[in-house]
Amino acid sequence: MIVFHIISLELDVFSIISEIKSNGDDAIIKFAKNYDNL
C-alpha cells in the first residue's frame, strides 16, 4: 500500500508539472492555493 501511495504521489507531481507547462504561472498560483488549503 505504501508503494501505491508513492506512485500516486508521483502521478500527482507529474500532472502538476504538465499543467504548469500548459498553463504557466496560473497553474503555479492555483496549486499553491490548493496546498495552502491542505
FENUR-V449655 format. One record per helix or strand. SS is the DSSP state (H for helix, E for strand). FROM is the first residue (numbers start at 1). TO is the last residue. If there is no record, write none. Layout:
ss:SS from:FROM to:TO
ss:SS from:FROM to:TO
//
This chain:
ss:H from:2 to:23
ss:H from:25 to:37
//
